[in-house]
Amino acid sequence: MIAGNNTYIDSILHLLGFENAFNHMERYPSINMNQIKEAAVDLVLLSSEPFPFKAQHVEYFRQELPKSHILLVNGEIFSWYGSYMLQIEDYFKTQLVQFTYPI
């Protein structure tokens, strides 16, 4: 499952200057690895929730998508409303420092 169009996560990505490769899809569609490969994504963000991605998942995605950067992100900061919204910009500046960060 990925975060598609009309989601809080898609809005945050847009606000931070990123382009969601799947913003043309419904809110939370289930997709397969071939669809991710076809999208030729530069960066894959694996959230700590609602599914708790771990190091072994990062390795799997790295093997499947060798040209993409794979990063575990804090699901609370990345996808929860409320006071977490205040932490988003600083969190991404520190987590994505090795990438071209748009802000």
C-alpha positions in Angstrom: 0.0 0.0 0.0 1.2 3.5 -0.8 0.0 7.0 -0.1 -1.6 8.3 -3.3 -3.5 11.5 -4.1 -5.6 13.4 -1.7 -3.8 12.2 1.5 -2.1 14.0 4.3 1.2 12.4 3.3 0.8 13.5 -0.3 0.1 17.0 0.9 3.2 17.0 3.2 5.4 15.8 0.3 4.1 18.5 -1.9 4.5 21.2 0.8 8.1 20.1 1.2 8.8 20.3 -2.5 8.7 16.6 -3.4 6.7 15.0 -6.1 4.8 11.9 -5.2 5.2 9.4 -8.0 1.8 7.9 -7.2 -0.3 11.1 -6.7 -2.3 10.1 -9.8 -3.7 7.1 -7.9 -6.5 6.8 -5.4 -5.8 7.6 -1.7 -4.2 4.3 -0.5 -4.0 1.8 -3.3 -2.2 -1.5 -3.0 0.5 -1.8 -5.6 3.2 -4.4 -6.5 6.9 -4.1 -6.9 6.6 -4.0 -10.7 4.5 -0.8 -10.4 7.2 0.8 -8.2 9.9 -0.3 -10.7 8.0 1.2 -13.6 7.6 4.5 -11.8 11.5 4.7 -11.6 11.3 6.4 -8.2 14.4 8.2 -6.9 13.4 7.9 -3.2 11.3 5.4 -1.3 10.2 6.3 2.2 9.3 3.4 4.4 7.2 4.5 7.4 7.4 3.1 10.9 3.6 2.9 10.8 0.9 1.7 10.2 3.2 -1.1 9.0 6.5 -1.1 11.0 9.1 -1.3 8.3 12.5 -2.5 9.5 16.1 -2.9 8.3 15.3 -6.2 6.5 12.6 -4.3 4.5 15.1 -1.6 3.5 17.5 -4.3 2.3 14.7 -6.0 0.3 13.8 -2.6 -1.4 17.5 -1.9 -2.1 17.9 -5.2 -3.9 14.7 -4.6 -5.9 15.4 -1.0 -6.6 19.1 -0.6 -6.8 18.9 2.9 -8.3 16.6 4.3 -5.7 17.4 5.6 -2.2 15.5 3.8 0.5 14.9 5.5 3.8 13.0 4.6 7.0 11.0 7.5 8.3 9.2 8.2 11.6 5.5 7.5 10.8 4.3 9.7 13.6 6.1 12.8 12.4 5.5 12.0 8.7 1.9 11.1 8.8 0.1 12.3 12.0 -1.8 15.5 12.3 -1.5 17.8 15.3 1.6 18.8 17.1 3.7 16.5 14.9 3.2 19.0 12.1 5.6 21.4 13.8 8.4 18.9 13.5 8.0 18.0 9.8 10.4 20.5 8.2 13.2 20.0 10.7 12.8 16.2 10.6 13.1 16.1 6.8 16.0 18.6 6.7 18.0 16.2 9.0 16.8 12.9 7.5 17.2 13.9 3.9 20.4 15.9 4.2 22.1 13.6 1.7 19.4 14.3 -0.9 18.6 17.5 -2.8 16.2 18.8 -0.2 13.9 21.3 -1.9 13.2 23.6 1.1 
